[in-house]
Amino acid sequence: MTPTVLAAAMITQAWPYPPTKTVDQKDTYHGITVADPYRWLEQPISTPEVKAWADAESELTNRYLAQIPNRQTLLGELMRRVNYERYGVPTTKGQRTFYTYNTGLQPQDVIYVVDKPGAEPRILLDPNNLSKDGTVALTATDYDNSGNRMLYAVAASGSDWLEWHMLDVATGKEIGDPVKWGKFGVGTINADGTGFYYLRFPEPKGDTAFTAANENAAIYFHSTGTPQSQDQLIYKDPDNPQRFFSPVFDDAKKELFLYVEDPGSTNNRIWWVHHQGASVKIDKILDANDANYSPLGVRGSDLYVQTNKGAPTGKIATMPLSGGTLRDVVPARKEAIEGASLSLSRITVQYMRDAHALVSTFDLQGKPAGDVPLPGLGAVAGFAGDPENDDTYYSYADFTTPVVIYKYNSKTNQSTIYKKPELPLDPEKYTAKQVFVTSNDGTKVPMTIVHRKDLKLTGQNPTLMYAYGGFGLSQTPWFSTSRTVWMDMGGIWCLANIRGGAEYGKEWHEAATKVRRQNAYDDFIACGEYLVANGYTTNKHLAIQGGSNGGLLVGATMAQRPDLCGVAIPEVGVMDMLRFNKFTIGSAWEGDYGSPENQDEFFALYRISPYHNLKPNTNYPATLVTTADTDDRVVPAHSFKFAARLQACQAGPAPCLIRIESSAGHGGGKPIQKALEEVADIYAFILHNMDTAIPAKF
């Protein structure tokens, strides 16, 4: 036994897990009795006994991580490499252009404005001044058509709860008081900045703000400068308390729509809202709930929509606002549509080809007008539409290229570099290769393998495999300075584009929903087995990582195949699949996961639920569970219960620990210092449990 392995074993023996009580809680589902001995950990983290347990677990984890040599050196290198200027994709409204900028190590990005072409940029809003520790974050922005007013939302400690603010752009001063009890960044300013529409939930009672189910959503209109108590109710549906609504304008902010999502469905409805003074009328123009619909813009009397109705990979269609049938403008093709926008004379469509971006343009009648030349096989973002001109901006990045911002004219199909970063490292040292892995049912699953060009493959290289696989969210290439640190320590990094995302459209997504959820885990397992079989690594030197739905993926995988990997990192995961719909926004996930109240879906959920499928006296991989005290998206109870049961079931010497971030939520808006401290802890934990030393110097 090597000294490192012996040390890890001694840590487990010398530092026993904190005692965790169990309770005699049993529930019956469709005739099946299910024990839930750690139900008490569902109480709010402020509850004394839960807080005591969490504090004891944190103390153990901190002691374990502190003894790993060169962990602080690793953190320092992560900080050094991210210390470069970064820009966001600009937005132009009227004469003004808005963008985000970070000097390198600022906790939060700063919003700048250029008042007119040729003017010097100035700071419009610096979120770093909103809190001493950088934990108050900007979560949403929107601008009126003239660029005179900015609507923005802020959230504290990573929570989904937010406050809306209205800002006068010329003076930088707030207009009126904050508007409370919004969530998820769902809000939009009207054309002239006289008000905004926003999603609102009832004010939570007592200490349930971070745990209670989010029900009875409503859409309100706030008139700028008036008290929130005078806000006008636009729509609510008390007969369907789990329905979710988003107010969405067309690209000219002339027509308002409601994007309506029903619980248990992956489709949506589109309703047309007529709001004039005290009068509100709603036309349910696309109400069949038979597909996905996204309004793009209105030209004349026709509404352009992106939809997958009769087209699993997506298409662009129009319909008369007054009512009628959809007419295809840009028909479906092999590649899946990831997004689309309208400009003065063009439709720009972002496609996905084997998880890489392909951007095509069309005139407003659907005639092809050329593809946007991209520098490689990567990902794009932006292409915001403007009904008055053809100019816009977009970003490009891939696994070895940092984000570059381009200015683009859709009529001429010309791109020019707007902002290109200068990095404190050489991205040319790294290479990416895509392979296709055969899953157990014959499905070909794309996976990208990234490492240094000069890496010598020994068959035992530390390898970190990441995936998400859910909610139709495609995983596309992105650049990460943290990943370069991993690769410079001899590591290989892999992205598995498993089913559940939308890399190949709606069918790829729905192939891993509800009773088909196991397909995502089979894909992930097949990708891990590929890496071992093809000489990249061994099971011991393979780590698996995923967050949120990806945390569920990691938990389910290690429960089903504890021998697959040597280290598991389930981050902010959904671990109790029989009670996920009891907390905050969990009921909205039933479209992907199914419902425990449905018998067939219950049995499928029970088979994959990480918490319920941990078995006593089993050798589980070294595991670092991560969560946060104010995560109200996936409540920390999921991770608490999973970690407690995992520690009780672990038969081997590998540590099973939980890292609980303070004053943080599901990950969005996390200050850069906190984010990199977490990365350092994860990398250190992985390497330590692979008997691989962190360099004393980089």
HUURSUL-V753401 format. One record per backbone hydrogen bond with DSSP energy under -1.0 kcal/mol. CO is the residue of the C=O (numbers start at 1). NH is the residue of the N-H. If there is no record, write none. Layout:
co,nh
CO,NH
CO,NH
This chain:
co,nh
2,6
3,7
4,8
5,9
6,10
7,11
8,12
9,13
10,14
11,15
23,25
25,36
27,34
29,32
32,29
34,27
36,39
37,23
38,41
39,42
40,43
44,47
47,51
48,52
49,53
50,54
51,55
52,56
53,57
54,58
55,59
56,60
57,61
58,62
59,63
60,64
61,65
62,66
63,67
65,68
68,71
70,74
71,75
72,76
73,77
74,78
75,79
76,80
77,81
78,82
82,84
86,102
91,98
93,96
96,93
97,114
98,91
99,112
100,88
101,110
102,86
110,101
111,124
111,125
112,99
113,122
114,97
116,119
122,113
125,111
126,129
127,130
135,157
137,155
140,153
142,151
144,147
148,169
149,144
150,167
151,142
152,165
153,139
154,163
155,137
156,159
158,666
162,182
163,154
164,179
165,152
166,175
167,150
168,172
173,168
179,164
181,201
182,162
183,186
186,199
188,197
190,193
191,145
194,224
195,190
196,222
197,188
198,220
200,218
205,208
208,211
208,212
211,584
213,215
218,200
219,234
219,235
220,198
221,232
222,196
223,226
227,230
228,231
232,221
235,219
237,240
240,243
241,216
244,261
246,259
248,257
250,253
255,250
256,273
257,248
258,271
259,246
260,269
261,244
262,265
269,260
270,286
271,258
272,283
274,281
276,279
279,276
281,274
283,272
283,285
286,270
291,268
292,308
294,306
297,304
299,302
301,321
302,299
303,319
304,296
304,297
305,317
306,294
307,315
308,311
311,314
312,506
313,337
315,307
316,329
316,330
317,305
318,327
319,303
320,323
327,318
330,316
336,352
339,350
341,348
346,343
347,362
348,341
349,360
350,338
350,339
351,358
352,336
353,356
356,353
358,351
359,372
360,349
361,369
362,347
363,366
367,363
370,361
376,378
378,357
379,397
381,395
389,344
390,410
392,408
393,383
394,406
395,381
396,404
397,379
401,398
404,396
405,418
405,419
406,394
407,416
408,392
409,413
409,414
414,409
416,407
419,405
426,429
427,430
429,453
431,451
433,449
435,447
437,445
439,442
443,439
445,437
446,497
447,435
448,495
449,433
450,493
451,431
452,455
462,492
463,543
464,494
465,545
466,496
470,473
480,484
481,485
482,486
483,487
484,488
486,491
487,490
492,464
493,450
494,466
495,448
496,498
498,501
500,472
502,505
505,509
506,510
507,511
508,500
509,512
510,513
513,516
514,517
516,519
517,520
518,522
519,523
520,524
521,525
522,526
523,527
524,528
525,529
526,530
527,531
528,532
529,533
530,534
531,536
531,537
532,535
536,461
539,542
541,463
542,566
542,567
543,465
544,569
545,467
546,571
547,550
548,552
549,553
550,554
551,555
552,556
553,557
554,558
555,559
556,560
557,561
561,564
566,622
567,544
568,624
569,546
570,626
571,548
575,611
579,582
580,583
583,586
584,214
585,588
586,589
587,590
589,592
589,593
590,594
592,514
595,598
598,602
599,603
600,604
601,605
602,606
603,607
604,608
605,609
609,613
618,620
618,651
622,568
623,657
625,659
626,572
627,661
628,631
635,638
636,640
637,641
638,642
639,643
640,644
641,645
642,646
643,647
644,648
645,649
646,650
649,618
655,623
657,625
659,627
661,629
664,630
667,670
671,675
672,676
673,677
674,678
675,679
676,680
677,681
678,682
679,683
680,684
681,685
682,686
683,687
684,688
685,689
687,690
687,692
